[in-house]
Amino acid sequence: MFVAQAHSFTQQARLAVTLAWVAGYTNILTVITCGTVTSHVSGTASGLGQHAAEHAWPLAGLSLFLLLAFVLGSMASGFCTELGRRNGWDSIYVLPVAVEAVLLAVFAVGLEVYDSGARQTGLPLYGLTGVASIAMGLQNATVTRISSGVVRTTHVTGVLTDLGLETSQFILWLLDRKRDSPPLPPRALLRSLNAHPTGRRLALLASIVGTFALGAGLGTLAHLAIERWAMFPPVLFLIWIIYRDITTPIAEIETSDLMGGDSGLNLPAALAVFHMRNSKDRGRGVHRMPNLTAWADRLPQATRVVVLDLGEKTSFDGNSAMELRAVLSQFASRGKRLVIAGLGGAQFQQIRRSGAGEFLDPSNFCPDLELAIARSLALLDPPPRDPWANRF
């Protein structure tokens, strides 16, 4: 879940459902125990203006503190993610989520240490709400980064706005479809709605709102049943999904031996060859596709053409296709070329269906490595143009 960006609808929906309830849960507990929200800051910013106008400086100071804490959490997410990217970690988003789990654990301990009277005044109030607000800012920034701005889990204002816009588009589509085609039977209509991008987007947005509300309900029940231990369930849940993420095998990208000086091929410096292989150190079973966009970021600037051999990749699913689409888009934006070896025709069509048609060149998909290298050399040194070609 935290290995690479969530490119597909399935990945984004899983991310939203997994983490939105944690935000709703944390937010309602800060409201119940400390008297203020922490997962979103629109009301906090409004309160800052109100309290400042009324010269209620202690309340204005708390509002300003919470705003800064939320921003600090977003900054921490950026620093943690960049640290992982620069060090070449496979799971670059695990660190910020782990920091969030630690912050929520501190908040959980604080609820156990301080009684209900002490939580709403003085240093305990600032400490508890500050830690929770930092955690929420960190989660929101991390999820936004993973989903490329599609999923937000700590507030529902923007989600409800998008839900209203998407619903209007969906209703118009239904009306146009009813006018232009005969009515479909219920089962066929359901399949049609599921395939339509707006219908899938509506399902994602509704899941965020519903899961956030579910988390708030669970947090309220937990506070009534186990007040001092109420925050431990989301902490344990985050620890569990982090454990699952770091123990799931991930395929590795290795530099080919053909790049060495003893290979005999004498490949030019602008050409790089890599193999994707299942990791021997991270267990057996199906290996997930690594973060290809992070790998592409680490390529030397002088590299113009890259051969990626996927012949030893034992599984290839929709998420793998979306990951390849993302790196193809990145290569296209930087003027580089990617030649893929080891994929068959069915996998090529799967990548095309993922939305990568605008970046695909069928000539850059080769069944074997030798042909891929020959294609790459042709891309580096294209044949000269015939000076007489345009004279007739």
C-alpha positions in Angstrom: 0.0 0.0 0.0 2.8 2.4 0.8 5.4 1.1 -1.7 4.5 3.3 -4.6 1.9 5.8 -5.8 -1.7 4.7 -6.0 -2.3 4.9 -9.7 -5.3 2.7 -10.1 -8.8 3.1 -8.8 -8.4 0.0 -6.7 -5.3 1.3 -5.0 -6.9 4.6 -4.3 -10.0 3.1 -2.9 -8.0 0.8 -0.6 -6.0 3.8 0.6 -9.1 5.8 1.3 -11.0 3.1 3.1 -7.9 2.1 5.1 -7.0 5.5 6.5 -10.1 7.7 6.4 -11.5 5.9 9.5 -8.3 6.6 11.4 -8.7 10.3 10.8 -12.4 10.3 11.8 -11.6 8.2 14.9 -8.8 10.5 16.0 -10.7 13.7 15.3 -13.8 12.7 17.4 -11.6 11.7 20.3 -9.9 15.1 20.3 -13.3 16.7 20.2 -14.6 14.6 23.1 -11.4 14.7 25.3 -9.9 18.1 24.4 -12.9 20.1 23.0 -11.4 20.8 19.6 -11.0 19.3 16.1 -7.6 18.3 14.8 -8.1 16.5 11.5 -9.1 19.6 9.5 -8.3 23.2 9.9 -11.0 25.2 8.2 -12.9 25.8 11.4 -9.7 26.4 13.3 -8.7 29.2 10.9 -12.2 30.7 11.2 -11.8 30.5 15.0 -8.5 32.2 14.8 -10.1 35.2 13.1 -13.0 35.2 15.5 -11.0 35.0 18.7 -8.5 37.6 17.5 -11.4 40.0 16.7 -12.9 39.4 20.2 -9.5 39.8 21.8 -9.7 36.3 23.2 -6.0 35.8 22.9 -5.7 32.4 24.7 -8.2 30.8 22.3 -6.6 32.6 19.3 -3.2 31.3 20.4 -4.5 27.7 20.6 -6.0 28.1 17.1 -2.7 29.4 15.7 -0.9 26.6 17.4 -3.1 24.0 15.8 -2.7 25.5 12.4 1.1 25.5 12.8 1.0 21.9 14.1 -0.9 20.7 11.0 1.5 22.4 8.7 4.4 20.9 10.7 2.9 17.5 10.1 2.7 18.1 6.3 6.3 19.3 6.4 7.4 16.2 8.3 5.7 14.0 5.6 7.6 15.8 2.9 10.9 15.4 4.7 10.3 11.7 5.4 9.2 10.9 1.9 12.2 12.7 0.4 14.5 10.9 2.7 13.2 7.6 1.5 13.5 8.7 -2.1 17.0 9.9 -1.8 18.1 6.7 -0.1 16.4 4.5 -2.6 14.1 2.8 -0.2 11.5 0.5 -1.8 8.8 1.7 0.6 9.3 5.4 0.6 5.9 6.2 2.3 6.3 3.7 5.2 8.4 6.1 7.3 5.8 9.0 7.4 3.0 6.5 8.3 5.3 5.0 11.0 5.9 8.5 12.4 2.1 9.0 12.4 1.7 5.8 14.4 4.2 6.9 16.9 2.5 10.3 17.3 -0.9 8.7 17.8 0.6 6.3 20.3 1.9 9.4 22.2 -1.6 10.8 22.1 -3.0 7.5 23.3 -0.6 7.5 26.3 -1.6 11.1 27.0 -5.2 10.2 27.2 -4.4 7.5 29.7 -2.1 9.8 31.9 -4.3 12.9 32.1 -7.9 12.9 33.4 -10.8 14.6 31.7 -10.4 17.8 33.6 -6.7 18.3 32.8 -7.0 17.6 29.1 -8.8 20.8 28.3 -6.4 23.3 29.9 -2.8 24.3 29.9 0.1 22.2 28.7 -1.9 18.9 28.5 -4.3 20.6 26.1 -1.5 21.9 23.9 0.4 18.7 24.0 -2.4 16.4 23.2 -4.0 18.5 20.5 -0.6 19.4 19.0 0.5 15.8 18.7 -2.9 14.7 17.1 -2.8 17.7 14.7 0.7 16.9 13.6 -0.3 13.3 13.0 -3.3 14.4 10.9 -1.3 16.9 8.8 1.3 14.1 8.2 -1.4 11.6 7.2 -3.2 14.0 4.9 0.1 15.1 3.1 1.3 11.5 2.8 -2.0 10.2 1.3 -2.2 13.2 -1.0 1.3 12.4 -2.3 0.6 8.7 -2.7 -2.6 9.3 -4.6 -1.3 12.3 -6.6 -4.0 14.5 -5.0 -6.9 12.2 -5.7 -7.5 11.0 -2.2 -7.8 13.1 1.0 -8.7 11.3 4.2 -8.6 13.8 7.1 -11.4 16.1 6.0 -14.6 15.8 4.0 -15.3 19.4 2.8 -13.4 19.0 -0.4 -14.6 15.5 -0.8 -18.3 16.5 -0.5 -17.6 19.3 -3.1 -16.2 16.8 -5.5 -19.0 14.5 -4.7 -21.6 17.1 -5.7 -19.8 18.0 -9.0 -19.3 14.3 -9.9 -23.0 13.6 -9.1 -24.2 16.3 -11.5 -22.0 14.9 -14.3 -23.2 11.4 -13.5 -26.9 12.4 -13.7 -26.3 14.2 -17.0 -24.6 11.1 -18.4 -27.6 9.0 -17.3 -30.1 11.4 -19.0 -28.1 11.5 -22.2 -27.7 7.8 -22.2 -31.5 7.3 -21.7 -32.2 9.7 -24.6 -29.7 8.2 -27.0 -30.2 4.5 -26.3 -32.9 2.1 -25.2 -33.2 1.3 -21.4 -30.8 -1.4 -20.2 -31.8 -4.3 -17.9 -30.7 -3.8 -14.3 -27.6 -6.1 -14.4 -26.3 -4.5 -17.7 -26.9 -1.0 -16.3 -25.0 -1.9 -13.1 -22.0 -3.1 -15.2 -22.2 0.1 -17.3 -22.2 2.3 -14.2 -19.2 0.5 -12.7 -17.2 0.9 -15.9 -18.0 4.6 -16.2 -15.2 6.8 -14.7 -17.7 9.1 -13.0 -19.4 6.2 -11.3 -16.1 4.8 -10.0 -15.1 8.3 -8.8 -18.5 8.6 -7.0 -17.9 5.3 -5.2 -14.4 6.4 -4.1 -15.7 9.8 -2.7 -18.6 8.2 -1.0 -16.3 5.6 0.6 -14.1 8.4 2.1 -17.1 10.2 3.6 -18.7 7.0 4.9 -15.4 5.6 6.3 -14.6 8.9 8.0 -18.1 8.9 9.7 -17.6 5.2 10.6 -14.3 6.1 12.3 -16.0 8.9 14.3 -18.7 6.5 15.4 -16.2 3.8 16.4 -14.2 6.4 18.3 -17.2 7.5 20.3 -18.2 4.0 21.2 -14.6 3.2 22.2 -14.4 6.3 24.5 -17.6 5.2 26.2 -16.4 1.6 26.7 -12.7 2.0 27.3 -12.0 5.7 27.8 -8.3 5.6 28.7 -7.5 2.9 26.0 -9.7 4.3 23.3 -6.8 5.4 21.0 -5.0 2.2 20.9 -7.1 0.4 18.2 -6.0 2.8 15.4 -2.4 2.7 16.6 -2.4 -1.1 16.5 -4.1 -1.0 13.1 -1.4 1.3 11.6 1.3 -0.9 13.0 -0.3 -3.9 11.4 -0.6 -2.4 7.9 3.0 -1.1 8.2 4.2 -4.6 9.1 2.2 -6.1 6.1 3.7 -3.5 3.8 7.4 -4.0 4.7 7.2 -7.8 4.7 5.4 -8.2 1.4 8.0 -9.2 -1.2 9.0 -6.5 -3.8 10.8 -7.2 -7.0 14.2 -5.6 -7.4 15.7 -3.7 -10.3 19.4 -4.6 -10.9 21.9 -3.2 -13.4 22.6 -5.7 -16.1 26.0 -7.3 -16.4 26.0 -6.1 -20.0 26.8 -2.6 -18.7 30.2 -3.8 -17.5 33.3 -3.2 -19.4 33.9 -7.0 -19.8 30.6 -7.6 -21.5 32.0 -7.2 -25.0 29.0 -5.3 -26.2 30.7 -1.9 -25.7 27.3 -0.2 -25.1 27.2 3.6 -25.2 27.0 5.6 -22.0 23.6 7.0 -23.0 22.1 3.5 -22.9 21.3 1.6 -19.6 20.1 -1.9 -19.3 18.3 -3.2 -16.2 16.7 -6.5 -15.1 13.7 -6.9 -12.8 14.0 -9.9 -10.6 12.2 -11.4 -7.6 14.1 -10.6 -4.4 15.8 -13.6 -2.7 15.9 -11.7 0.6 12.3 -10.7 0.9 10.6 -14.1 0.8 8.8 -16.2 -1.8 5.5 -15.8 -3.4 4.1 -13.1 -5.7 6.4 -10.0 -5.7 4.9 -6.6 -6.2 6.2 -4.2 -8.8 8.6 -1.7 -7.2 8.2 2.1 -7.3 9.3 2.6 -10.9 8.9 6.4 -10.8 11.3 6.6 -7.8 13.7 4.3 -9.7 13.5 6.6 -12.8 14.3 9.6 -10.7 17.7 8.1 -9.8 18.8 7.5 -13.4 21.7 9.6 -14.5 20.9 12.7 -16.5 23.0 11.5 -19.4 20.9 8.4 -19.8 18.7 8.8 -22.9 17.5 5.3 -23.5 16.7 2.6 -20.9 16.1 -1.1 -21.5 14.0 -2.7 -18.7 14.0 -6.5 -18.9 10.8 -8.0 -17.2 11.4 -11.5 -18.4 11.9 -12.8 -14.8 8.9 -11.0 -13.4 6.6 -13.9 -12.6 3.3 -11.9 -12.2 1.8 -9.0 -14.1 -1.5 -7.5 -13.0 -3.4 -4.2 -13.4 -1.4 -2.4 -10.8 1.8 -3.4 -12.6 0.4 -2.0 -15.8 -0.5 1.3 -14.1 3.0 1.5 -12.6 4.5 1.1 -16.1 2.1 3.7 -17.5 3.4 6.2 -14.8 7.0 5.6 -15.7 6.3 5.8 -19.4 4.7 9.2 -18.8 7.6 10.3 -16.8 10.1 9.2 -19.5 8.1 11.0 -22.2 8.1 14.3 -20.2 11.9 14.1 -19.8 12.7 13.3 -23.4 13.9 9.8 -22.5 12.9 6.5 -24.1 12.0 3.2 -22.4 12.3 -0.1 -24.1 10.7 -3.0 -22.3 11.8 -6.6 -22.9 10.2 -9.8 -21.8 6.5 -9.0 -22.2 4.0 -10.7 -24.4 1.2 -9.4 -26.5 -1.4 -9.9 -23.7 0.6 -7.8 -21.3 1.2 -5.1 -23.9 -2.6 -4.8 -24.4 -3.1 -4.7 -20.6 -0.7 -1.7 -20.5 -2.6 -0.1 -23.3 -5.9 -0.5 -21.5 -4.4 1.1 -18.4 -4.4 4.4 -20.3 -0.8 4.4 -21.6 -1.8 4.6 -25.2 -0.4 8.1 -25.8 3.0 7.0 -24.5 3.2 3.6 -26.1 5.3 2.7 -29.1 4.8 -1.0 -30.1 8.3 -1.0 -31.4 9.6 -0.4 -27.9 8.1 -3.6 -26.6 10.3 -6.6 -27.5 9.9 -10.2 -26.6 13.6 -10.8 -25.8 16.5 -8.8 -24.4 18.7 -9.0 -27.6 16.0 -7.4 -29.7 15.4 -4.8 -27.1 19.1 -3.8 -27.1 19.1 -3.6 -30.8 16.0 -1.4 -30.8 17.7 0.9 -28.1 20.8 1.3 -30.2 18.6 2.3 -33.2 16.9 4.9 -31.0 20.3 6.3 -29.9 21.6 6.4 -33.5 18.7 6.8 -35.9 19.5 6.2 -39.6 20.4 9.4 -41.6 17.7 11.0 -43.6 17.7 10.5 -47.4 18.5 14.0 -48.8 16.5 13.1 -51.9 13.4 11.8 -50.0 11.4 15.1 -50.2 12.4 16.1 -53.7 9.9 14.0 -55.6 
